[in-house]
Amino acid sequence: MEARMQNPAMVLPDAMQAIQSLHKATYAGGVPAGLLALSHLRASQINGCAPCVESASGQARKAGESDEKIFSVGAWRETPFYTDSERAALALTEHVTRLSDREDPVPDAVWNEAAKHFNEQELAALVLHISVSNLFNRLNATTKQQAGQKW
């Protein structure tokens, strides 16, 4: 399979610079880098974004996440490897990623559980990070970007 075109954010360099600035800001929000990587990995699995699954796995490993967490993030509910705060973040990730799957896209129960574990700044960072992950997923899936390719 070949990409349909170069990543759109690379075609418009100001776009990539803006996305990267937002992405960088999410890492300054107080959420551990490993958890942000696991969140990115989960959103990317849901959206079928191969380049992001590949990069998120590497980011998680670089941040010190165990292979068990990286390999089982798609089944996080059924495994013992995640803390309560990680579970709350992954649940939020799934709901923000699947907005159209339910009438109430992010139910209060999901939000309130996340709010038990993260302060407002951390929640802002997490929600923005999930959103940027979904943006990258949509750019890559639409244009059929390939895993293993460097931009």
C-alpha positions in Angstrom: 0.0 0.0 0.0 1.2 3.5 -0.8 0.3 6.8 0.8 -2.2 8.9 -1.3 -0.1 12.0 -0.7 2.4 13.4 1.7 0.9 14.0 5.2 -1.2 17.2 4.8 0.4 18.8 7.8 3.7 18.5 6.0 2.3 20.0 2.8 1.3 23.1 4.9 4.3 23.5 7.2 2.6 26.1 9.3 0.0 23.5 10.1 2.6 21.0 11.4 4.3 23.7 13.4 0.9 24.6 15.1 0.1 21.0 15.7 3.5 20.3 17.2 3.2 23.4 19.5 -0.1 22.1 20.8 1.3 18.6 21.2 4.3 20.0 23.1 1.9 21.9 25.4 0.1 18.8 26.3 3.3 17.3 27.7 3.7 20.3 30.0 0.3 19.7 31.6 1.5 17.3 34.3 0.3 14.0 32.9 3.1 11.4 32.8 4.5 11.0 29.3 4.0 7.2 29.5 0.3 7.6 30.1 0.0 10.1 27.3 1.7 7.6 25.0 -0.7 4.8 26.1 -3.6 7.1 25.5 -2.3 8.0 22.0 -1.8 4.3 21.4 -5.4 3.4 22.4 -6.9 6.2 20.2 -4.7 5.1 17.3 -5.8 1.5 17.7 -9.4 2.5 17.6 -8.9 4.7 14.5 -6.7 2.1 12.7 -3.8 4.5 12.3 -0.8 2.3 11.7 1.9 5.0 11.9 0.5 6.3 15.2 0.3 2.8 16.7 3.9 2.3 15.8 5.1 5.7 17.1 2.9 5.6 20.2 4.3 2.1 21.1 7.8 3.5 20.8 6.9 6.6 22.8 5.5 4.4 25.6 8.5 2.2 25.7 10.8 5.3 25.7 8.8 6.7 28.7 9.4 3.4 30.6 6.1 1.7 30.1 6.2 -2.1 30.4 5.7 -4.4 27.4 2.6 -5.8 29.3 1.0 -2.4 29.3 1.9 -1.6 25.7 0.8 -5.0 24.3 -2.5 -5.1 26.3 -3.7 -1.5 26.0 -6.5 -2.7 23.7 -7.8 -4.9 26.5 -7.0 -2.7 29.4 -10.3 -3.5 31.2 -9.4 -7.2 31.3 -5.8 -7.0 32.5 -4.2 -6.2 35.9 -1.5 -4.0 34.6 -3.1 -0.5 34.9 -3.6 1.8 37.8 -7.0 3.4 38.5 -5.8 6.7 37.1 -4.6 5.0 33.9 -7.9 3.2 33.6 -9.7 6.5 34.0 -7.5 8.1 31.3 -8.0 5.2 28.9 -11.8 5.3 29.4 -11.8 9.0 28.7 -9.6 8.3 25.6 -12.1 5.8 24.2 -15.1 8.1 24.8 -13.4 11.2 23.3 -12.3 9.1 20.3 -15.7 7.5 19.7 -17.9 10.7 20.0 -20.6 9.5 17.6 -21.0 6.1 19.2 -23.5 7.2 21.8 -26.0 9.9 22.6 -23.9 11.2 25.5 -20.4 11.0 24.1 -18.5 11.4 27.4 -20.9 10.4 30.2 -20.6 12.1 33.6 -19.4 8.9 35.1 -16.4 8.7 32.8 -15.6 12.4 33.2 -16.0 12.3 37.0 -13.8 9.2 37.3 -11.1 11.0 35.4 -11.6 14.1 37.5 -11.0 12.1 40.6 -7.4 11.3 39.4 -6.4 14.4 37.5 -6.6 18.1 38.3 -8.0 20.7 35.9 -4.6 21.3 34.2 -4.0 17.6 33.8 -7.5 17.1 32.4 -6.9 19.9 30.0 -3.7 18.3 28.9 -5.3 14.9 28.6 -8.3 16.1 26.6 -6.0 18.1 24.3 -3.6 15.2 23.8 -6.5 12.8 22.9 -7.7 15.4 20.5 -4.3 15.8 18.8 -4.0 12.1 18.7 -7.3 11.9 16.9 -6.2 14.7 14.5 -3.0 12.8 13.6 -5.1 9.6 13.2 -7.5 11.3 10.8 -4.7 12.9 8.7 -2.8 9.6 8.5 -5.8 7.3 7.8 -7.3 9.6 5.2 -4.1 9.8 3.2 -3.0 6.2 3.9 0.2 7.1 5.6 2.4 4.0 6.2 4.0 2.8 9.4 7.8 2.9 9.3 7.9 6.0 7.1 9.7 9.1 8.4 8.3 12.4 7.4 
